[in-house]
C-alpha cells in the first residue's frame, strides 16, 4: 500500500525562487549539501575520471587513520627513500635520505600537493607505494566508493587509477566527518619547507565565500579539477568538478556553483523526529491502528522549483499484525526530488499494540467474515 503526501507538508524555512544553475562548464560535477547529504546539482557524476592530485585525499585519509590508531604520530620521523625523492610532478622538495616528521610531510602533501611527500607517507604506511595502492583500493570499497581504483598515492596517470566525482565527494565527506581534528590542514594557505615557501593551490581559500578546503588536481588527461568545501550560516556545501580547461576556469566554475548552492537553495524540514507521518491499521490488536514516525528529522535541501515537484510517499503493508512493538519498522517514507533517486527512511511504530485475547480475536474474526469490517 502506498500513500502520497505532498500538499500538507509544513516547510519550516524558505529559499529564494532562483533558477537552476546554467549547465556547468566542467566535464563532471557534483554539489552536495553535507548538512543533510542532499545532492543539489550533478553532471555525469558516475563517469570514470583520472582523479589527478585529488587522489591525495585518500592518502591523507589513511594517514589520519594511522594517527588516530597510534600507528603513526605527528612527531614521528619518516625516512625519505630514493623512490619518494625521485617522484615526478609537484614537489615539497624533501631531501634524499633525510628523516622528516610526519606532520611536515602532511603539510607538504596537503598544502603544496607534493608528490614526494605523499609517496613518503604511503611508504611509511605500507612499506611500498604499490602496497599502499592495494590497501587504498580496498579501503575505497569499504567507504562506499564503488567505482574507484588506486594504482599509486599521488594521482599520477595510470589506466588502473580512476574514480568518479561522486566517489571523491564520498571520500571528502568521510575525511571531514571522521577526522575533524586534522581537517584544519586543508585551510592553511602556505607552507615553508627547506627555505621554499609555497601557497595552497586551492583558489577558493582566497575568496570570501567561507571556503576551508579541500584539494585541487591537474594532469593533461584529467584537466583542471577541484574538491572544494565552504560553510555559510552553519551550512556546509561540498563540490567536486573535473575536466576544466585551465586554472581560471576551475576557480570561476567552482566559486559559481558553490555560490549558487548557498544563494538559490534552502533547507527544508519535512518531518520532525517522532512526529506522526501516517497511521497503519492493526489486525487483531488492542488498538485499531498505530502511528508511524521517523527516527530522525527528515531535512533536505532543494530549490523552490524542486520543492513544488517533490513527491513524498508512504510505503507500507496494511494492515500490520498484532502484536506490534514500539520502534518496530512497519514501512518506508520515500522522498523523491526531480531528477534524483528517492531518499528513503524507515517508518517505525510509535507505540506498542498488544494482541487481542482468544475470545476477542474470535469475535473480531466473526465480525470480519460477516460484515467485512
C-alpha positions as CSV (number, residue, x, y, z in Angstrom):
1,X,0.0,0.0,0.0
2,X,1.3,3.5,-0.9
3,X,0.0,6.8,0.2
4,X,1.2,10.1,-1.4
5,X,1.7,13.0,0.9
6,X,2.5,16.2,-0.9
7,X,0.3,19.1,0.0
8,X,0.2,19.1,3.8
9,X,4.0,19.3,4.4
10,X,5.0,22.2,6.6
11,X,8.3,23.6,5.3
12,X,10.0,25.4,8.1
13,X,12.5,27.5,6.2
14,X,12.3,29.3,2.8
15,X,14.6,29.7,-0.1
16,X,14.7,32.4,-2.8
17,X,12.9,31.4,-6.0
18,X,16.0,31.4,-8.2
19,X,16.6,29.3,-11.3
20,X,18.6,26.1,-11.5
21,X,22.3,26.7,-12.4
22,X,23.2,27.0,-16.0
23,X,24.9,23.9,-17.5
24,X,28.3,23.6,-15.8
25,X,31.4,24.2,-17.9
26,X,33.0,21.2,-16.0
27,X,33.0,17.8,-17.7
28,X,31.9,16.3,-14.5
29,X,30.4,17.9,-11.4
30,X,28.6,17.2,-8.2
31,X,27.4,19.7,-5.5
32,X,26.2,18.3,-2.2
33,X,24.7,19.9,1.0
34,X,26.8,18.0,3.5
35,X,24.5,19.1,6.3
36,X,21.8,16.7,5.2
37,X,23.6,14.7,2.4
38,X,21.4,16.1,-0.4
39,X,22.7,16.4,-3.9
40,X,21.9,19.8,-5.3
41,X,23.5,19.5,-8.7
42,X,25.2,16.8,-10.7
43,X,26.6,16.3,-14.2
44,X,28.0,12.9,-15.3
45,X,28.8,12.2,-11.6
46,X,29.5,8.5,-12.2
47,X,31.7,8.7,-15.2
48,X,35.2,7.4,-14.5
49,X,37.8,10.1,-14.4
50,X,41.5,10.3,-13.7
51,X,41.5,12.0,-10.3
52,X,45.0,13.5,-10.5
53,X,46.1,15.0,-7.2
54,X,42.6,14.8,-5.7
55,X,43.8,11.2,-5.1
56,X,45.8,12.5,-2.2
57,X,42.6,12.8,-0.2
58,X,42.8,9.0,0.2
59,X,46.5,9.1,1.2
60,X,45.6,11.7,3.8
61,X,42.6,9.7,5.0
62,X,44.7,6.6,5.5
63,X,47.4,8.7,7.3
64,X,44.8,10.2,9.6
65,X,43.5,6.7,10.3
66,X,47.0,5.7,11.3
67,X,47.4,8.7,13.5
68,X,44.1,8.0,15.2
69,X,45.0,4.4,15.8
70,X,48.6,5.2,17.0
71,X,50.4,3.5,14.1
72,X,51.9,6.9,13.3
73,X,52.4,10.1,15.3
74,X,52.8,13.7,14.1
75,X,56.3,13.9,15.6
76,X,57.4,10.6,14.2
77,X,60.2,10.8,11.5
78,X,59.9,9.2,8.1
79,X,63.0,8.2,6.1
80,X,62.9,9.6,2.6
81,X,63.6,6.8,0.1
82,X,65.0,7.3,-3.4
83,X,61.6,6.3,-4.9
84,X,59.9,9.1,-2.9
85,X,62.7,11.6,-3.7
86,X,62.6,10.9,-7.5
87,X,58.8,11.1,-7.8
88,X,58.0,13.5,-10.6
89,X,55.4,16.3,-10.6
90,X,54.7,18.8,-7.9
91,X,57.2,18.7,-5.0
92,X,57.7,19.5,-1.4
93,X,61.5,19.3,-2.1
94,X,62.2,16.7,0.6
95,X,65.9,15.6,0.7
96,X,67.0,12.1,-0.2
97,X,67.9,10.1,2.9
98,X,66.6,12.6,5.4
99,X,64.2,11.9,8.2
100,X,61.3,14.2,8.1
101,X,58.4,14.5,10.6
102,X,55.0,13.1,9.6
103,X,53.3,16.5,10.2
104,X,55.7,18.3,7.9
105,X,55.0,15.6,5.2
106,X,51.3,16.1,5.8
107,X,51.6,19.8,5.2
108,X,53.8,19.2,2.1
109,X,51.1,16.8,0.7
110,X,48.0,18.9,1.6
111,X,49.2,22.5,1.1
112,X,51.9,22.1,-1.6
113,X,50.5,18.9,-3.2
114,X,54.0,17.5,-3.0
115,X,54.2,14.1,-4.7
116,X,57.4,13.3,-3.0
117,X,55.9,13.9,0.5
118,X,52.8,11.9,-0.5
119,X,54.9,8.9,-1.6
120,X,57.0,9.1,1.6
121,X,53.8,8.9,3.7
122,X,52.4,6.0,1.6
123,X,55.7,4.1,2.2
124,X,55.5,4.9,5.9
125,X,52.1,3.2,6.0
126,X,52.6,0.1,3.8
127,X,56.3,-0.1,3.0
128,X,55.9,0.5,-0.7
129,X,53.7,2.7,-2.8
130,X,52.3,-0.4,-4.5
131,X,51.4,-1.9,-1.1
132,X,49.6,1.4,-0.3
133,X,47.7,1.4,-3.6
134,X,46.3,-2.1,-2.9
135,X,45.2,-1.1,0.5
136,X,43.7,2.2,-0.8
137,X,41.6,0.4,-3.4
138,X,40.2,-1.9,-0.7
139,X,39.6,1.0,1.7
140,X,37.7,2.8,-1.1
141,X,35.3,-0.1,-1.4
142,X,34.8,-0.1,2.4
143,X,34.0,3.6,2.3
144,X,31.3,3.1,-0.4
145,X,33.4,4.3,-3.3
146,X,32.1,1.8,-5.8
147,X,33.9,3.0,-8.9
148,X,37.4,3.8,-7.7
149,X,40.8,2.1,-8.1
150,X,44.2,3.2,-6.9
151,X,47.5,2.5,-8.7
152,X,49.6,5.0,-6.7
153,X,49.4,7.5,-3.9
154,X,49.7,10.7,-5.9
155,X,47.3,10.5,-8.8
156,X,50.0,10.2,-11.5
157,X,48.4,8.9,-14.7
158,X,47.8,5.2,-14.8
159,X,45.0,3.2,-16.6
160,X,44.2,1.4,-13.3
161,X,43.9,4.6,-11.4
162,X,40.5,6.2,-11.6
163,X,37.5,7.4,-9.7
164,X,34.3,9.5,-10.1
165,X,33.2,12.9,-8.8
166,X,30.6,11.1,-6.7
167,X,33.2,8.8,-5.2
168,X,35.5,11.7,-4.5
169,X,32.7,13.5,-2.8
170,X,32.0,10.5,-0.6
171,X,35.7,10.3,0.3
172,X,35.9,14.0,1.2
173,X,32.8,13.7,3.4
174,X,34.4,10.8,5.3
175,X,37.6,12.9,5.7
176,X,35.7,15.8,7.2
177,X,33.4,13.7,9.4
178,X,35.9,11.1,10.6
179,X,38.9,13.4,11.2
180,X,37.8,16.9,12.1
181,X,40.9,17.2,14.3
182,X,43.1,17.0,11.1
183,X,40.9,18.8,8.6
184,X,42.4,22.2,9.5
185,X,45.5,21.4,7.3
186,X,43.3,22.0,4.3
187,X,42.6,25.6,5.1
188,X,46.3,26.6,5.6
189,X,47.2,28.9,2.8
190,X,51.0,28.4,2.8
191,X,53.8,26.2,4.0
192,X,57.6,26.7,4.0
193,X,59.9,23.8,3.8
194,X,63.6,23.7,3.1
195,X,63.5,27.5,2.7
196,X,60.9,27.3,-0.1
197,X,57.5,28.9,0.6
198,X,54.6,27.6,-1.4
199,X,51.0,28.6,-1.4
200,X,48.0,26.4,-1.2
201,X,46.7,25.8,-4.8
202,X,43.1,25.9,-3.8
203,X,41.7,29.2,-5.3
204,X,38.6,29.1,-3.1
205,X,40.7,29.8,0.0
206,X,41.4,33.2,-1.3
207,X,37.8,34.2,-1.9
208,X,35.4,35.5,0.7
209,X,33.0,32.6,0.5
210,X,33.7,30.6,3.6
211,X,35.9,28.0,1.9
212,X,38.1,25.8,4.1
213,X,39.3,23.1,1.7
214,X,39.9,20.7,0.0
215,X,42.2,19.8,-2.9
216,X,43.0,20.7,-6.5
217,X,44.3,18.4,-9.2
218,X,45.6,18.6,-12.8
219,X,47.0,16.3,-15.4
220,X,46.7,16.6,-19.2
221,X,44.1,13.8,-19.2
222,X,42.1,15.0,-16.2
223,X,42.0,18.7,-17.0
224,X,41.8,21.1,-14.1
225,X,39.9,19.6,-11.1
226,X,38.9,20.6,-7.6
227,X,37.3,19.3,-4.5
228,X,36.0,22.4,-2.7
229,X,34.0,22.9,0.5
230,X,32.7,26.0,2.2
231,X,30.5,26.9,5.1
232,X,28.0,29.8,5.2
233,X,25.5,30.3,8.1
234,X,26.2,26.9,9.5
235,X,25.6,25.1,6.3
236,X,28.4,23.2,4.6
237,X,28.4,22.6,0.8
238,X,30.8,20.2,-0.9
239,X,31.7,20.4,-4.6
240,X,33.7,18.3,-7.0
241,X,34.4,19.5,-10.5
242,X,36.7,17.9,-13.2
243,X,37.7,18.4,-16.8
244,X,38.0,22.2,-16.9
245,X,40.4,23.8,-19.4
246,X,42.6,25.9,-17.1
247,X,43.1,27.1,-13.6
248,X,41.0,30.3,-14.0
249,X,38.0,28.3,-15.4
250,X,38.4,25.9,-12.4
251,X,38.3,28.8,-9.9
252,X,35.4,30.6,-11.6
253,X,33.3,27.5,-12.0
254,X,33.9,26.2,-8.5
255,X,33.0,29.5,-6.9
256,X,30.0,29.9,-9.2
257,X,28.5,26.6,-8.3
258,X,29.1,27.0,-4.6
259,X,27.6,30.5,-4.5
260,X,24.6,29.2,-6.5
261,X,24.1,26.5,-3.9
262,X,24.2,28.9,-1.0
263,X,22.0,31.6,-2.6
264,X,19.5,29.6,-4.6
265,X,18.7,26.6,-2.4
266,X,17.2,26.3,1.0
267,X,17.0,23.7,3.8
268,X,13.5,22.2,4.4
269,X,12.4,20.2,7.4
270,X,9.8,17.7,6.1
271,X,9.1,15.8,9.3
272,X,10.5,16.1,12.8
273,X,11.7,13.1,14.7
274,X,8.9,11.2,16.4
275,X,6.2,13.3,14.6
276,X,3.3,11.3,13.2
277,X,3.7,10.7,9.5
278,X,0.7,8.3,8.9
279,X,-1.3,5.7,10.7
280,X,-1.4,2.0,9.9
281,X,-4.3,-0.3,10.8
282,X,-3.5,-3.2,13.1
283,X,-5.2,-6.6,12.7
284,X,-6.3,-8.3,15.9
285,X,-4.7,-5.7,18.1
286,X,-5.9,-3.9,21.2
287,X,-5.8,-0.7,19.2
288,X,-7.3,-0.3,15.8
289,X,-4.2,1.4,14.4
290,X,-0.7,2.7,15.3
291,X,1.1,5.9,14.5
292,X,4.1,5.7,12.2
293,X,7.0,8.0,13.0
294,X,10.6,8.6,11.8
295,X,13.7,8.0,13.9
296,X,15.3,11.3,12.8
297,X,14.4,14.8,11.5
298,X,13.9,14.5,7.7
299,X,15.7,17.5,6.3
300,X,16.5,18.1,2.7
301,X,18.0,20.9,0.6
302,X,16.5,22.0,-2.7
303,X,15.4,24.9,-4.9
304,X,11.9,26.2,-4.6
305,X,11.1,24.7,-8.0
306,X,12.3,21.2,-6.8
307,X,10.1,21.6,-3.7
308,X,7.0,22.1,-5.9
309,X,7.7,18.9,-7.8
310,X,8.7,16.8,-4.8
311,X,6.9,13.5,-4.3
312,X,6.5,12.1,-0.8
313,X,5.2,8.5,-0.4
314,X,4.5,6.2,2.5
315,X,5.0,2.6,1.6
316,X,3.6,0.0,4.0
317,X,1.9,-3.3,4.0
318,X,-1.6,-2.9,5.5
319,X,-2.7,-4.0,8.0
320,X,0.0,-4.8,10.5
321,X,-0.5,-8.0,12.5
322,X,-0.6,-7.7,16.3
323,X,1.4,-7.7,18.4
324,X,3.3,-4.6,17.4
325,X,6.4,-3.4,19.3
326,X,7.2,0.3,19.7
327,X,10.1,1.0,17.4
328,X,9.3,-1.8,15.0
329,X,9.8,-1.0,11.4
330,X,6.5,-1.1,9.6
331,X,7.0,1.0,6.4
332,X,9.2,3.4,4.4
333,X,9.0,7.1,3.8
334,X,10.2,7.9,0.3
335,X,11.0,11.4,-0.8
336,X,11.9,12.0,-4.5
337,X,13.2,15.2,-5.8
338,X,13.2,16.0,-9.6
339,X,16.0,14.2,-11.4
340,X,17.2,12.3,-8.3
341,X,16.9,8.9,-6.8
342,X,14.5,8.6,-3.9
343,X,15.6,9.3,-0.4
344,X,14.2,6.5,1.8
345,X,13.7,6.5,5.6
346,X,12.3,3.8,7.9
347,X,8.9,4.3,9.5
348,X,8.6,2.9,13.0
349,X,5.6,2.1,15.3
350,X,5.3,4.9,17.8
351,X,3.6,2.7,20.4
352,X,3.2,-1.0,21.2
353,X,0.0,-2.7,20.4
354,X,-0.8,-5.9,22.2
355,X,-2.6,-8.9,20.6
356,X,-6.2,-9.4,21.5
357,X,-7.1,-12.3,23.8
358,X,-8.5,-15.5,22.3
359,X,-12.2,-14.7,22.7
360,X,-11.7,-11.1,21.4
361,X,-9.8,-12.4,18.4
362,X,-12.6,-14.9,17.7
363,X,-15.3,-12.2,17.9
364,X,-13.2,-9.9,15.6
365,X,-12.8,-12.7,13.0
366,X,-16.5,-13.4,13.1
367,X,-17.3,-9.7,12.7
368,X,-14.9,-9.5,9.8
369,X,-16.3,-12.5,7.9
370,X,-19.9,-11.4,8.5
371,X,-19.6,-7.7,8.0
372,X,-16.3,-7.4,6.1
373,X,-15.0,-4.8,8.6
